């Protein structure tokens, strides 16, 4: 999760490295926040393309996604219904596609000195730093930014979003979707990774599903 490492190194306070992270066992089965059900439908509607361009069958339905909320850490998002939650050191939450662990959705939350992600830089600035870091890895063959964007949540908090293609000796060609925001002196980072090789490219349904996850990443309401 290069996005996580990049922003964490730049934003984390020096003293935080020796602080033990809180025990999150109490949030393994966090309560679901009702508002995310309404937002799930709105997100899907906003992502729906012109019907004449994409077959209706390829578009995701509300039943394809389930809400997940972590009140202890203060974030929520939608995840594919068939994906399962797994435990991994360093990840606040991690979901994997059954039988395809390289297709995953991860969230990391870390304390920072910033009050807003804009204090770190613009979306374009962060995207450039992200790609530079990816290209410096020995395992990287190529890395190219596809999209850079910014949105604001209901509280006016800016959320940066990125999409890029990564060709690596570790897993081949992947499509990466990332989102980041800062709230209450915490840096929230979402990283979605999915295989996207030329012989089996990302289909429309899966793309819209993953974009729905990306757009749903937010503070808990």
C-alpha positions, 0 to 999 in steps of 0.5 A, a space after each residue: 500500500 504505497 499510498 499509505 506509506 507515502 502519506 504516513 511518512 510525511 504526516 506522522 508525528 515523530 513521537 508516534 512511532 513508539 506508541 502502541 496502537 489501541 486494541 481493536 478487538 472490540 471492533 471486529 464486528 462493529 455496528 452498522 450505521 443506517 445512513 450508509 444504506 441510503 448513501 449506498 444507493 446514491 453512490 450507485 446512482 451517481 456512478 451509473 453510466 448512460 444506459 445506451 453505452 453500458 448494458 444494464 446487466 453490467 451495472 452493480 446493484 445495491 445487493 452487490 455491496 454491503 456496508 461496513 463501519 468502524 465506529 472506534 476508528 471513525 470510518 465507513 465504506 461499502 465492500 463487495 458482498 462476496 468478499 471476506 474480512 481477514 486479519 493482517 498486521 498493519 491494516 485497520 480493515 482488510 477484505 479479500 475476494 474469495 480464492 483471490 487474495 491479491 484482489 483486496 480492499 484495505 483501510 489504514 488509519 494513523 494519527 497525523 499532525 495535519 488538520 486537512 489533507 490539503 495541508 500536505 498538498 494538492 491531489 495532483 501533488 500527492 498523485 505525483 509523489 505516489 507514482 514516483 514512489 511506485 516507480 522506485 520499487 525494484 518490482 515495478 515495471 511500470 506505473 501510470 496515473 489514470 485519474 486524479 480527483 477530489 470530493 468533499 464529504 457531508 462535513 466538507 472534508 476533502 477526500 482525494 481519489 486516485 486511479 492508476 495502473 501498476 505492472 509489477 513482477 509481484 502480481 502482474 498488471 493491477 488496477 489500483 484505486 485509492 482514497 485518502 482524507 484527514 479528520 480529527 487528526 487522523 489520516 484515513 487511507 483506502 487502497 483497492 487492488 484488482 488484477 487487470 491483465 490484457 488477457 483478462 481485463 477488468 470488466 464493467 461490472 467489477 469496475 463500477 463495483 470497485 468505484 462504488 467502494 471508492 466513493 463510499 469511503 467516508 467518516 462514520 455518520 
